[in-house]
Amino acid sequence: MKAIYISEPKKVEIRDIEMPIRKKGEALLKILYGGICGSDLSSYRGTFAYFDYPRIPGHEFSAEIVEIEENEKGLKSGMVVTCNPYFNCGKCYSCERGFVNACMDNQTMGCQKDGAFCEYITMPIERIYDGKGLSPKVLAAIEPFCISYHGVQRAGVKKGDKVLVIGAGTIGVLAATAAKALGGEVYLTDILAPKLEYIQKEFNFSGTILNDCEDTFNQAVKEITKTSDQNGKEEAFGFDICIEAVGLPSTFQNAIDAAAFGGKVVVIGVGKKNLDFNYTLIQKKELNVFGSRNALKKDFLELIELVKEGNVDLEKVITHEYSFADAPKAFHDFNMNGSDMLKVMINFSK
């Protein structure tokens, strides 16, 4: 069969490899759609923290079950499914306490181990989830929605919260979507004006902030969070919740600066760079700072139902589609034209 490899930074090729052999407790899956996520793009660029070359990328995907043994989940050949791609060890301190998404030896497909960007894969049955009739293209977007949703859940977003999401990539947009669905007054910020305009038109958040310079960003935060005190004096208090979905020192600093006293900061973004900042600001504001890593089984199950019920339209996130044969071009185009692209899908049936 054929598989997509990132051989080295900026080099993607399609190779011939052996078909996988299904073992007991596994299913053989035919990949239908795969999404190129921010970590895949960072791996292509050579900037991702959890990647070694060469490797098959991909952990956002939908598939058709080709072979499977009888199982308690009722999964059968011919069903269209998605999967949990985070392989936890089951033995470490985190796993023993139930924090399987934060496994100390986590092996995520397409990152620490080969991913799903090939014609066929095998998966443990316990990691396979019924797509409940969702289209294969939409189903492939469930995993990034889970990443965003898990971060929003960490923040405990509730009705009326002023929420700032930093970064208008797929994870950021989906985090904003999840926060809005939970009743948050959601604002999205990014450095790219055209992307913000498209997103605001399609998703209708409470507003957007163009983060093209520090003064512009800070002034917008003040205007949006301005409130009158008991004496009628206007003062800016900051956002109740700030969600960082980029992975840069500057955007983490943005989150810390924009958060209200007693507010919450959630870090979803992944990066390699260090940040030198006045950490006493965390103490001064008594901020609650949360990391958010991967997602849980319940996130997948809840979001499949949420999308099935029509509460969220994931089609709006998918802006570009490429054939399997054009995968190298998909990575190249996404790298060069990221400002005009949101979720890029590879159709493995073409």
N, C-alpha and C positions, 0 to 999 in steps of 0.2 A: 504494500500500500504506500501512499505518499503522505509526507508530513512536512510541516513548515518548521524551519529552524532559524533562530537568530544565531548565526555562526560567530559573529563578532559585532561590536558596535557598528551600526549603519549597514549591516549586511544581512539580508534575509534570503534564504534559498529554500527550494522545495526538493526534498530528498526521498529516495525510495528506501523504505525500512520494512522489517518483518511485521506481519500481522500479529496482534496480541493474541495470546491463548487464554481463554477464560478458565478460571479456577473455581472450585466449589465456593459458594457464597458470593460470587461475582456475576455480573451481566456483561455481555458483549454489546456495545453501543455503536451505532453509526452516527457520526456527528452531522448535524444539520446546519446550525448557525453558530458562529463564534464572534464575540465582541472583543475588539482591541481596547483594552483599558489603559488608564494612565500608567500603571506599572509596566505593562507591555511596551508602551511607548518609551518609558524611561529606560527599560532594558535595551531597547533598540538604540537609544541615545548613549547608553553606557553610564547612566547616572543612577540606576536603581540599586538600593542597598542590598537586596536579597536575590542576586542573580549571578550565575556562573555560565560561561560560554563553552561549547555550544549547547543550546537547549531548545526544546519545543515549548513555545509560549502557550498561553491561553488557559483561563479558568472561568470565563463567562461563556456558557454554551448551552445549546439544546441538542437533544439526540433522540434517535429512535431505538428502542430495544430490539436487538436482533436475536439474541439467545439469553434465556434466563431460566433458572430452576424454579420450581414451585416455591412460593414464599408467603409469609404472613401479611405482607403489605399489599398483596393483590396485583403486583406488577407483572405484566405479561408482554410477550413479543408483540411488536407493532405499536406499543404505546409511545407517545412523545413525552419526554421527561427532561428535567434539569437535575443538577447534582451539586452537592456540597463539596467544594474542591480543597478544603482545608483538612489535611491529614494530621490529627493529633496523636501523640504517642500512647496516651492512656495510662501512663505510669508516673509522670512527673508530678510535682507538688500542685501545679495548676490544674491538671487533669483530675487528680484525686479530689480536689475541692469543687469540681464541676465547671471550672473555667476553661473548657476545652478549646475555645477560640483563642485563648492566650497561652496555649501549650508552649512549654519552654523549648521544645524540639519540633515546633510546627513545621510541616512540609506542605506548602501550598502549591498546587499544580501550576506550572508555568513560571514558578519562582524558584523554590528550593528543589523542585523535582519537575520532570517533564510534564507538559500540559496537554491540553485537549485539541490542539490545532493539527489534527491529522484525520484520516478518513475513519478510523475505528479506534476505540479505546475499550478497556475493561474497567469497571468500577464496582466496589463493594455494594451489594444490594442496599445496605443500610444507609448509604449516602445518596440514593436515587429517590427523587420526588416526582410524583405524578404531576404532569403539567395542567391537568384539569381542563383540557380543551383549549388552552391558550395557543396562539399561533407560534410556530417554532422561532420566528424572529423576535417576538415579544418575550417569549420564555427565556431566550438567551440574555435578556436584559434584567432578569430577576436578581442575579447574583450582585451586580453593582448596586441595585436598589437595596439589597440586604445590607451591604456595607454602609450605605448612607443611613438607612433606617436604624441600624444598630447604634450608630453614633448619636442619632436623635433620641433614641431611647435612653442612652446613657445620660443625656442632658435632662431627661424628664420634662420635655416640652409640654406645656399645658395651654389652654385657651387664654389668650390675652398676652402671652409672653412676647416681648419684642426680641426677635431672633435675627442675628446677622450671620449669613453664610459667606465665607471668604473663599472665592474660587468658583468660576463658572464653567468648570469641566463637568463631565457626566456625574461624578460623585457629588460635587457641590450642588448641581441642579436637582439631583434626586434627594439630597439632604434637605434642600429647601422645600421640595415637594412634600416630603414626609412631615416636616415641621408645620407646613401649611395645613396638611390633612389633620393634624392634631390640634389645630386652632391657633397656631402661632401667627403673629404679625411679622411676616418674613421679608427681609431685604437681602439682596445678593450683590456682592461686590467683585469686581474683576478689573484688570488693566485694559481689556479690549472692549471698546465701545460697540462695535458691530455685533459682537456676541451677546452683549447685554441687551441690545435692542431686540435681537431675534428672540432671546429667552423671555424677555418681558412680554413680548407680543404673544408668544405661545403659551406661557405659563401664568401670566397675570399675578405676579407676586405683589406685595405691598409697595415695593419699589426697588430701585437698583442704585448702586454707588459706583461711579467710575473712579478707580483707585490709580490714577495716573501720576499722582504726586502726594506726598504726605499731607500738605496743607489742605488740598482738596478733599482728601479722605476724612481728615479730622473735622473739617468744617461741616461736611455732610453728616457725620455722626452726631455732631452737636445739634444740627437742625432737626434731625429725625427724632432724637431722644429728648428734645427740649420740653420741659414741663414747668408749670407754675407751682410755686410752693404755697403755703398757707397765707403768706403775706402778698401773694400776687407777683412775686419776683420770679422771672423765668430763669431756669437753670437746666443744663444738659446733664442727664444722669447716666447715659450709656445704655447698652443693650443688656437685657436680662441674660441672654445666652449668645455666645459667639462660637461658631463652628468653623474650624480651620480645615480646609479641604484642598490644600495646595502642597504643603511640605517644604516651605521655605522659611528661613529665619525671619524675614521681613513680614510674612503673613502671620506667623505666630505672634510677633510683636504687635501687629495690627489687632489681633484678637484680644491680647492682654490689655492694650490701650483702650479699646472700644467697649470692653466689658464694664458693666455697672459695679458699684460696690456691692459685695455679696452676690455677684453674678457667677455664671458658669462658663467655662471655656472647654470645648471638646476638640481634641486633635485627632483628625482622621488622616490627614496628609502624611506622606512618607518621604523623607529626604535624607541626604548625607551630610549636610552642612551644620556647623555649630552656630549657636547664637550667644552673644555676650550681651546681657541685659540686666537691668536693675531688678533682681528677683524680689526685692522688698516690696515691690508693687503688689505682688501676690498676697503678702501679709497685710499690707495697708488696706487693700480692697477686700480682704478675706475672700479671695476668689476660690472657687471649686474648680480644679483643673483635672480633666478626665482624658485618658487615652482611650482610643477606640480601635480595636483590632479585629479584623475578619467579621464573622457573623455566626449565629447559632441556628440550629435546626428549626426552632420556632420562628425565627425571622423569615426563613424560606417559606414555611407553611402559611404563615400569616399573610405574607405579601402575595403569594400566588392567589389566595382567596380575595385579597383586596383588589388586585388587578382584574381578576375574573368578574367581580361584582361591578366593575366599571368605575370605581372610585378614583383610579389613576390611569391616565393614558400614556403608556410607555412608548407608544409609536412616535410621540413628539420628540423623544430623546434621540431617536435613530435618524441621523441625517444623511448617512452615506452607506452604500452597500457595494461590495466587490466580490468577484468570483474567487473560488479557491486558487485558480491559476494566477490570478492577479494579486495574490497576497503580498509579494514584495512591493508592488506599486502602492498597495493600501498603506503599508507602513511608511513608505517614502512620502506619500501625499499627506498623511496625517502629521508627520514630522514637519513638513514644510508649510502646511496650511491649517495648523491647529486652530487658528482664530476663526476659521469658517466651518469647522467640523465639530460635532459634539460626539455622538456615539457612532463609531465605525463598525459595521458588521461584515463578516466574511460568510458568504453563502457556500457551504461545502458541497452542495448539490449541483453547482455549476462548474 
